[in-house]
Amino acid sequence: MSLAFRRVACDRGGRRLFDDVSFALAAGEAAVVAGPNGVGKSSLIRIAAGLLPPAEGEVTATERIALLAEAAALDAERTVREGLAFWAALDGADGVTVAQALDAVGLAALAGVPVRMLSTGQRRRVAMARVVASGAPIWLLDEPGNGLDSASVGRLEALIARHRDGGGIVLAATHLPLAIPGAQTIVLSGEEAA
Amino acid sequence: MLALTLRDVRRGYAGGGAALVVAFFLLVAVLFPFAIGPDAAVLARVGGGVIWAAALLAALLPVERLVGPDLESGVLDQLRVRGVSLALVAACKVVAHWVAFAPPLMLAAVIAAGLLDLSGATLLRVEIGLAIGTPGLAALAVATGALVAGLRGGSAVAGLVMLPLAVPLLIFGAGALDPVGGAGAFKLLGAVSLVLVAGAPFVAGAAMRAGME
């Protein structure tokens, strides 16, 4: 199992954001993408997810991917449980897995609440629960700590640690400090951004 | 993919979406007598065409809600990460949109026919024509929705894109109202509708992919 970037470059809006990014993650490994705003952290995550073609280089992911993106991708008028169940059905996960994932992000009590009633941080945690419930070995997390209180950040760090103990791969883009022991750091410093 | 289709059907009916289409359709149908005058003979003659024009305008109404919100909320991203093809997503949306919009429209056509004093035979031809033509209209709506997703002022552009492409449906749909030469028009209506249904998912899929970059 691996996630590898080989000399990957990214162009956005006719401008080179970063180039020559190479790294490889094997089972149990993690990497944190760091750098200032606008340097292309989210673009790197989208390239890893296969949503954006790299301008140069190649990306190989050998296993299923779970993506935590900026948008929650949950229907506002449905309940948390229904919203997650829709994605769980696509991922082949059952109701128990969803309930456990909700419990793991500390939102078990809100399962019956419509998504539109949730706060920003809570919505983020539901999206994180979808990543957990998906059972995918490769996690791509775009700013997973955004909007979370300190207790939730602690839970997030524990989830990441547990996933890696189980042989999972984590690639996280974050501008907030996140305790991921032994993670590689991928520093993006676009030529123009400096 | 049943889950995907059901989700879109629910979203189509939720929030009064279908009711809005029906209300708009009836409103347009009611406007014509005001514009043309209350002469029953004239209305009966133009009524079938009026229903078709009203159906076309009503079909335009939900276009912006079909794909745009899913692009914005990241649903399409999440589907693609799971390896679901966007053309398949679009095909599900065509089916779902047809289910959410055609049956209410065809029911409302009965009411419109009463308002316009159409004969039973004409109404029957309108309903058969709508049954054949609405899948094409639904496909066109999804493709247009995908093309304008993420654009500012998308609904205005949607009208400009969709209405000219829907003209063949309108021509053959209204042509099929002729009791003598209508059979050929039905076949052509079916052909146009099939072409739209077959092509739209690929157009919409490509448009969604372009919108995500």
Interface residues (C-beta under 8 A of the other chain):
Chain A: R46 A49 G50 L51 L52 P53 R64 I65 A66 L67 A69 E70 A71 A72 A73 L74 D75 E77 F86 W87 A89 L90 D91 R130
Chain B: A3 R7 R11 A14 G15 E72 S73 G74 V75 D77 Q78 L79 R80 V81 R82 V84 M212 E213
